[in-house]
Amino acid sequence: MRLLGFGARVTALISQRCSDSDIDPWGPQLCPPWYPTKFQRDVFCSLIVDIFSAHTSIGLLALAIELLEANPHKPHLFRSSKFYDTVICVAEHAPDIPQDLKVLALKSIHSESALRQLENILLNGHDGKQIGSLLSTTQAVDLVEGGNKANALPDRTSAVVNHRISAEKYVTLFDPSSICLPPHGKFCGRAHLTKLFMPFALEHNLTFIAFGNNTTDTSECLASGAFELINAWDSGLEPSPIAPTNSSAYRLLSGSILATHAKSVVRNEGTNKKMIVAPALLGGNTGLCDNR
């Protein structure tokens, strides 16, 4: 949902779309308007290797990808997350939610230890992997290129890593001039990738260029190749501005959903389930650019 402003000829909000899901055995039917989306950033990884190297550029890229896959970002539950708003909404309105979980969720509003306990329960539950992907920055190697025939060693290989950055972080932190580690609790894509791949480049005697900065000293010996990280296509999508759930625009949307559901013969046939409207986090970020 995007709050663009109020006034003459001004859009009040844009809802990405809604979907209804059953949250049995806790009672009501949940209709979540997909609220904010994750940030997006693509990073281009390029490898050039001398023909006398112990590994081809494809072999080294495979090792680099393996290293990346073995070091995912850890998920964390923040009170600023719209997923947290969903949890609290369910805790307040789902009649059959376990009492201990309800108490813990409501206690987490003011208690840091309760928040961490709630995080642990959610991430280790039945839907833990799906929840973890929503609460963390995900990294996926989506494009790989290298080689043109079987009897020729590839001199250049590349891959594109797509990042869906946690909505509690900022994509602008992907682009500071410094590659130093960010403050605790903040995500900096440059710092993470630089810290991860610098020892890898040194181990394989590669010149390492991270986002325009040569971070290796190869003056004493000749490097056997180069490993470079750059922002792919100058890409990066910010999520839309978020309309607060206590706004008149959101109350209009949620009220319309509840009224429509109450009058729907098809959706209410054979069931007397209550419906609740709660904001939900959309994990992707591929369609909002048309609404900007």
Secondary structure, DSSP 8 states (H G I E B T S, - for coil): -EE---STT---EE---B--EE-TTSSSEEE-BEEEE-EEEEEEEEEEE-TTSSS-HHHHHHHHHHHHHTS-------TTSHHHHHHHHHHHH-TTS-HHHHHHHHHTTT-HHHHHHHHHHHHTSTTHHHHHHHHS-EEEEEEEEE-SSTTS--SEEEEEEEEEE-TTS-GGGGS-S--S---TT---HHHHHHHHHHHHHHHTTEEEEETTEE----SSS--SEEEEEEEGGG--B-------TTSHHHHHHHHHHHHHHHH-HHHHTT----EEE--EEE---SSGGGG-
